[in-house]
Amino acid sequence: MPSPIATHIPDILKEHIEELAFLWGQRQSAVRDPNYTIRELTQLEERITAHLQGVLAVGDIALPLLEDALGGDDPSMIFAAAYALLHAKNPTAVARVRDSFAHAEGPVLAALRDALAQAPFSPGVAPYRELFHAGPAPVGAAAATVLAFHSALEPTIPQIHRLLQHEDPSVRITGWRLVSYLGVPLEAKTYAAAMRDEDPGVRRAALYAGAWSGQPGVLAVCRKLAAEPSLENLDALELFAILGTPDDARSIAALATNAALGPPRFRLLGTYGHPALMDLVLTPENGGEPDEFEAEFQEEVTLPDPDVAQRHWKLVKPVFQQACRLRRGFDVGGALTPEVFGALDMESRWEILLRARFQGKWSGSPLRLEQFPQGRSTEAST
């Protein structure tokens, strides 16, 4: 760490570390949040960087506080401490982070994995390759993720299968995420086996890995599950709405009218975004009368007026009815200009790029969409 350039106030230093921990938690969800645009994500990332610089500005004075946080039990504070220590590039502190990572479990392991993945890589890849090859399976899988983020992982198919077949579902999930990140070519039977996994997280990870890897069978699986829908396979129905073609409109409409799926079924309509289904979105349930919950809070909130919405749609329908997929008032069914892509929310951007990757129109991966910073990186385009 450099020498401090000014006298520090201990409470302010602690606040920098706590804010770094809190804001990183916000950032983790913001990268796929419909309430964030790339501009707002950039502002969040700039705040993270500012608090990091606030910690680094006091030099070695920060080390005791950071090392105490690193040894604690709060994953968010452990992330902040490790992230700052790795940026400080103090050899002793970096070694402590690496040692903590090698012996970590559960949420603490995930926090240290994220810090190592997003911070400068020092002193090199060798210790993490050793952990990948010979460490405990959860640590090895986490080490593989760290290596992937630093473009230092080229796993063999047997190494990937070792993760996918491990008894720990968290290791299997990490294995499938690595398939997503790296586009590892796997046989269809490997995906089929994952779809029979007893753990829903594994099934979801495998399905999305197939989508990111451009496996054509993924859409067929989603269509099959949509024919017999349940809340248990809601993740697959969401992916169906993301990847579905205009020919799937009838199936999506059937899902939207299936009361057994509850309120999430309406989200599928928004994700699919076909203007032909707008009437289903605008048709009020219960004849437009508020239900018991809505009635209780009717004086405190303003409920959407379906009549106003229907009149507005009637006015703008001629403009949008030729589109095959709408998001935020934009036709996103074809090539997008940088201006339109920049105006979309982060969830819409993520879905557009997933669809483009599945269709072979984008060469990126979800790893690229998770790397820090997003806001200052080159605009992804389809």
Disulfide bonds with the S-S distance in Angstrom:
none
